[in-house]
Amino acid sequence: MVINNVLGERIGNLRIKSGISQTALAKMLRVSRNAVNQWEMSMSNPSLANVIKLAQIFNVTVDYLLTAESKELIDVSELSFEEKEILYKLISRFKNK
């Protein structure tokens, strides 16, 4: 049973955006290229473990992969407190336009 078309679309879009082939992604996940193709075509779903790995590979949340919401994750863990504050203020300015 397929969860929804969002997951397949997100996997395909993120893979292409990242410049990763289906074959390369399949090797990262230790699955067949055909499995990746079936996910992208919404013919089947990856396991929960592979959904988590996909989120890590593409630096997005599992929620982003599974839902229609379009929130993206940005890793700020290596930024200083001051740099984070600047970034948050900048993002707020863009949101308020």
ROPA-984093 format. One record per residue (C-alpha): x, y, z; residue in three letters. Coordinates in pm, whole numbers, plus 50000, padded with zeros to 5 digits. Layout:
N
XYZALA...
This chain:
97
500005000050000MET501355034249903VAL501165061450172ILE500705090049928ASN502195105649616ASN504015132249819VAL506715108449938LEU507595096349588GLY507595131549447GLU509775144349730ARG512305116149693ILE512595122149318GLY512805160049347ASN515365159149629LEU517445133049449ARG517555153449129ILE518195185949318LYS521105168849495SER522545155849168GLY522325119549281ILE521395091949037SER518885065149127GLN521735040049119THR523865060649359ALA520955065849598LEU520185028749586ALA523785020749681LYS523645045249973MET520515027850102LEU521594992450005ARG518504986849792VAL518034981049420SER517765009449169ARG514374994849083ASN513245000249444ALA514205037149426VAL512385040049094ASN509255024049242GLN509325048449535TRP509625078149300GLU506765064949085MET504655060249404SER504335023149327MET505745013149667SER507115029349983ASN510525027250146PRO510745011350489SER510655034250790LEU514405028950834ALA514975040350475ASN512685070550517VAL514875081050811ILE518045075250603LYS516555095250314LEU515825124250548ALA519455123450664GLN520855120850309ILE518775150250186PHE519015170350510ASN515255173150553VAL512855161250821THR510845129250799VAL507755151550824ASP508865169750509TYR509175136750322LEU505795123550436LEU503545154050438THR502475180450191ALA503975207950408GLU507045223350250SER509275230550548LYS512975224950487GLU515705218650739LEU518875239450763ILE521685226650983ASP522885255551201VAL524565234151465SER528055246751376GLU527105283651382LEU527775305751680SER524915320151883PHE525435354051717GLU525425338851368GLU522205320251446LYS520575352351568GLU521505369951244ILE520135341151039LEU516855339851235TYR516375377351191LYS517045374650818LEU514535346350782ILE511945366250977SER512385395650743ARG511745373450439PHE508685357750602LYS507165391950677ASN507395404550318LYS
